[in-house]
């Protein structure tokens, strides 16, 4: 069967694209370079290594709107795919320790309200203490909180999208390293078995977006996570808590604490997934200061994943400006997992209807950097 559409990348975004396209009757072929299936927790994809945060709190309107659309889909995810996405709206709590940070959070609230988010609010130190009693609030001036933010299960979402796509006739091939070559104003897909052509080719390869043979302004950035042993020191419904000054994150998953801080880490090559253990000690020092109950709690494991950063930390979405059958959904800069439901729906609209009808995506067009029109605004970490 000759596919109508080839999706390069079988991670959570590629699987979402395949789900929405195949559900509308398109013949879809998904090519994934990893030989491991969507349910494998050791896969190299971002979904396999993500902490599973979901938020609507952003500092730019387009990201807020993407999250609102994604949330609509999450609320009906099981009906759509047969799998529970694990959406738990326990909230995100952003914490400011300086006046400029607090003003930035309040400015973001205005952006969020203008984009249609009405439930996010500013919180005082006393309200923060009520939302997360485990935090040491020395120096905290205030923050923001949104009850629609919370947590998702990335691997289950990826499985749901992929299995649904396959039920609708999509084919998935794993362990296939694909490249792109141009032929006039179109692209062809080169695989070890030959050359494939399709009406549309979607680049959804995450941090590897620039490795297919065409230049893409996406840079991989390694981020690391430490996981404690099982504990009952923190409640399971504790909100994700983020300090704006350092980006230190804390959340509870499966009765363990996940600790993150976007500190510089060393890598032997751009796609290195080995943890840099020099990162651990300073991260733990901050964790123990800000969350005192963690002081005597051992770490059971650390791991690393890759952000796919664009120059302005916003996604590239749309038809390639030079190649008529090439579509891009890249550079989500750490937000791809949470926005994957929206990206899948929007990409299916763009390819099958010629435009996105759920949301105006012009601001995310891939050519904005060549046009010197990057998105300006605080992406809130």
C-alpha positions in Angstrom: 0.0 0.0 0.0 1.5 3.3 -1.0 1.0 5.8 1.9 -0.7 9.1 1.4 1.4 10.5 4.2 4.8 9.5 5.7 5.4 10.6 9.3 9.1 10.6 10.3 9.3 9.9 14.0 7.1 7.6 16.0 7.4 9.4 19.3 4.4 11.0 21.0 4.1 13.8 18.5 4.5 11.6 15.5 2.1 9.1 16.9 -0.5 11.8 17.6 -0.2 13.0 14.0 -0.7 9.5 12.8 -3.7 9.0 15.0 -5.6 12.1 13.8 -4.7 11.6 10.2 -5.6 7.9 10.1 -8.8 8.5 12.0 -9.8 10.8 9.1 -9.1 8.0 6.5 -5.6 8.9 5.4 -3.1 6.1 4.6 -0.2 6.7 7.0 3.2 5.2 7.3 5.3 6.0 10.4 9.0 5.5 10.3 10.9 5.5 13.7 14.6 5.2 13.9 14.5 3.6 17.4 14.1 -0.1 17.2 12.0 -0.1 20.3 8.2 0.0 20.3 6.1 3.0 21.7 5.5 1.2 25.0 9.2 0.6 25.8 10.4 2.8 28.7 14.0 2.5 27.6 13.4 4.1 24.3 15.4 7.3 23.4 12.3 9.3 22.7 11.3 12.3 24.8 8.1 10.7 25.9 10.0 7.8 27.5 12.2 10.1 29.5 9.7 12.9 30.4 8.5 13.7 33.9 4.9 14.0 32.6 4.1 17.6 33.5 1.2 19.4 31.8 0.6 23.1 32.1 -1.4 25.9 30.6 0.6 28.6 32.4 2.9 30.2 29.8 4.1 33.7 29.0 3.1 33.7 25.4 -0.5 33.4 24.0 0.2 30.8 21.4 1.6 28.3 24.0 -1.4 29.0 26.3 -3.8 28.3 23.4 -1.9 25.1 22.5 -2.3 23.9 26.0 -6.0 24.8 26.2 -6.6 22.8 23.0 -4.4 19.9 24.3 -6.4 19.9 27.5 -9.7 19.6 25.6 -8.3 16.5 23.9 -6.9 15.1 27.1 -10.4 15.2 28.7 -11.7 12.9 25.9 -8.5 11.0 25.4 -9.8 7.6 26.5 -12.8 7.9 24.3 -10.6 8.8 21.4 -7.9 6.1 21.9 -9.0 3.6 24.4 -6.2 4.5 26.8 -6.2 6.6 29.9 -3.8 9.6 29.5 -3.4 9.8 33.2 -4.3 13.5 33.3 -4.4 14.6 36.9 -5.0 18.4 37.4 -3.0 18.9 40.6 -1.7 22.2 39.4 1.6 24.0 38.8 3.0 26.4 41.4 5.5 29.0 40.2 7.5 30.6 42.9 9.2 34.0 42.8 12.1 35.1 45.1 12.7 38.5 43.6 10.4 41.4 42.6 11.2 41.1 38.9 10.3 37.4 38.9 7.0 38.2 40.6 6.2 41.0 38.1 7.1 38.6 35.2 4.6 36.0 36.6 1.9 38.6 36.9 2.6 39.8 33.4 2.2 36.2 32.2 -1.1 36.0 34.0 -2.3 38.9 31.9 -1.2 37.0 28.7 -2.9 33.9 29.9 -6.2 35.7 30.6 -6.1 37.3 27.2 -5.6 33.9 25.6 -8.6 32.4 27.4 -7.3 31.0 30.6 -9.4 32.3 33.5 -8.5 30.0 36.4 -4.8 30.8 36.9 -4.2 33.2 39.7 -1.6 35.0 41.8 -0.8 33.4 45.2 0.7 34.8 48.4 3.3 33.1 50.5 0.6 31.9 52.9 -1.4 30.4 50.0 1.7 28.8 48.7 2.3 27.2 52.2 -1.2 25.8 52.0 -0.8 24.4 48.4 2.6 22.8 49.2 3.4 22.7 53.0 6.7 20.8 52.2 8.4 23.9 50.8 10.8 26.2 52.6 9.4 29.6 51.8 12.3 31.7 53.0 12.8 34.5 50.5 9.6 33.6 48.5 7.6 36.7 47.7 4.7 35.0 46.0 3.8 33.1 42.8 1.1 31.9 40.5 -1.0 28.7 40.5 -3.3 27.1 37.9 -5.5 24.2 38.9 -5.8 23.0 35.3 -2.1 22.3 35.2 -0.9 18.9 36.5 0.4 15.6 35.2 0.0 13.2 32.3 1.4 9.8 31.5 3.5 10.3 28.3 4.2 6.7 27.5 0.5 5.8 27.9 -0.4 8.7 25.7 2.1 7.6 23.1 0.7 4.1 23.3 -2.8 5.3 22.9 -2.1 7.4 19.9 0.0 4.6 18.2 -2.5 1.8 18.9 -5.4 4.0 17.7 -3.5 4.9 14.6 -2.8 1.2 13.9 -6.5 0.3 14.4 -7.3 2.9 11.8 -4.9 1.3 9.3 -1.6 3.2 9.9 1.6 1.2 9.6 4.5 1.7 12.0 8.1 0.6 11.1 10.8 0.6 13.8 14.6 0.7 13.5 14.3 2.6 10.2 16.8 5.4 9.7 15.3 7.7 7.1 16.8 10.6 5.2 15.3 13.3 3.0 16.3 14.2 -0.5 14.9 16.9 -2.6 13.4 16.5 -6.1 12.3 19.8 -7.5 10.1 21.5 -5.0 9.3 18.2 -3.2 11.0 15.8 -0.9 11.5 12.1 -1.1 12.2 9.7 1.8 15.3 7.5 1.6 15.3 4.3 3.6 17.6 1.3 3.4 15.1 -0.5 1.2 14.8 2.3 -1.4 13.1 5.7 -2.0 9.6 6.5 -0.8 7.3 9.2 -2.1 4.1 10.5 -0.6 1.7 13.4 -0.9 2.9 14.7 2.4 5.9 14.0 4.6 5.9 15.1 8.3 9.1 15.8 10.2 8.2 14.8 13.8 11.7 13.6 14.8 12.1 15.7 17.9 15.7 16.5 18.9 16.8 14.7 15.7 14.9 17.0 13.4 18.0 18.4 11.8 19.6 15.0 11.1 17.5 14.1 8.1 19.5 15.9 5.4 17.8 19.3 5.5 18.7 22.1 7.8 16.2 22.7 10.7 16.9 25.3 13.4 16.6 22.8 16.3 19.3 22.1 18.8 19.2 19.2 21.3 19.7 20.1 24.9 20.3 17.5 27.6 18.1 17.8 30.7 18.5 15.5 33.8 16.2 14.1 36.4 16.8 12.5 39.8 14.3 10.1 41.4 14.1 9.4 45.1 13.2 6.1 46.6 9.6 5.5 47.5 8.4 7.9 50.2 5.2 9.0 52.0 6.8 12.4 52.9 5.1 14.2 50.1 1.4 13.8 49.1 0.6 12.3 45.7 -1.6 15.3 44.8 1.2 17.9 45.5 1.4 20.5 42.6 4.5 20.7 40.4 6.5 23.3 42.2 9.0 25.5 40.3 11.4 28.2 41.5 11.8 30.8 38.8 15.3 31.8 39.8 17.0 28.5 39.1 14.2 26.5 37.4 14.3 23.9 40.2 11.3 21.5 39.8 9.7 19.1 42.2 6.9 16.7 41.7 5.6 13.4 43.0 5.2 10.4 40.7 4.4 6.8 41.8 5.2 7.7 45.5 8.6 9.0 44.6 9.9 12.6 44.2 11.2 13.7 40.8 13.8 16.5 41.1 14.9 18.6 38.2 17.1 21.6 37.6 18.1 22.9 34.1 21.7 23.3 35.1 24.5 23.0 32.4 25.5 19.3 31.9 28.3 18.0 29.9 27.8 15.7 26.8 30.2 13.8 24.7 28.0 14.4 21.7 24.7 16.2 21.0 22.5 13.2 21.5 24.3 11.8 24.6 21.8 10.4 27.1 24.2 9.3 29.8 23.6 11.3 33.0 26.4 13.8 34.0 26.8 13.0 37.7 28.5 16.3 38.4 25.0 17.8 38.1 23.6 15.8 41.0 25.4 17.3 44.1 24.5 21.0 43.5 21.0 20.0 42.5 20.5 18.0 45.7 22.0 20.9 47.8 19.3 23.1 46.4 16.6 20.4 46.8 17.5 19.9 50.5 17.4 23.6 51.2 14.1 24.2 49.5 12.4 21.0 50.4 13.8 20.0 53.9 12.0 16.7 54.1 14.1 15.4 51.3 17.4 15.7 53.2 17.7 12.1 54.3 15.9 10.6 51.3 18.2 8.5 49.0 18.2 8.9 45.2 17.4 5.6 43.5 18.2 6.7 39.9 19.0 9.5 37.5 18.4 9.7 33.8 18.6 12.2 31.0 16.4 13.3 28.1 16.6 15.8 25.2 14.8 19.0 24.7 14.5 20.0 21.0 15.1 23.7 21.3 14.3 26.3 18.6 16.0 29.7 18.7 13.0 31.4 20.3 12.0 28.3 22.4 8.7 27.9 20.5 7.7 25.2 18.1 8.1 25.2 14.4 4.8 24.2 12.8 3.6 24.3 9.3 4.4 23.6 5.7 8.1 24.0 4.7 8.5 27.3 2.8 10.5 25.6 -0.1 9.1 22.0 -0.4 5.4 21.6 -1.1 5.0 18.2 0.5 7.1 18.7 3.6 5.4 19.6 6.9 7.2 20.4 10.1 6.3 20.0 13.8 9.6 20.5 15.5 11.4 22.6 18.2 8.9 22.4 21.0 11.7 23.2 23.4 10.5 20.9 26.2 6.8 21.4 25.6 6.2 18.8 22.9 4.8 16.0 25.1 2.1 18.3 26.7 1.3 19.9 23.3 1.3 16.6 21.3 -2.5 16.2 21.3 -2.9 19.7 19.9 -0.1 19.2 17.3 -1.7 16.0 16.0 -5.1 17.5 15.5 -3.7 20.7 14.0 -1.4 18.9 11.6 -4.2 16.7 10.4 -6.2 19.8 9.6 -3.3 21.5 7.8 -2.6 18.5 5.6 -6.1 17.3 4.8 -7.9 20.7 4.8 -5.2 23.0 3.7 -5.3 25.1 6.9 -5.6 24.8 10.6 -9.2 25.4 11.8 -8.9 24.8 15.5 -6.2 27.4 16.1 -4.4 30.0 14.0 -0.8 28.8 13.8 0.7 31.5 11.6 2.9 32.7 14.4 4.7 29.3 14.6 5.5 29.1 10.8 8.9 27.6 10.2 10.1 30.5 8.0 9.7 33.1 10.8 13.5 33.0 11.6 14.5 33.7 8.0 12.0 36.5 8.1 13.5 37.8 11.3 10.2 37.5 13.2 11.0 35.3 16.2 8.4 35.0 18.9 9.1 37.4 21.7 7.9 36.6 25.2 8.6 34.8 28.4 8.1 31.1 27.8 8.1 30.5 31.6 11.0 28.1 31.7 
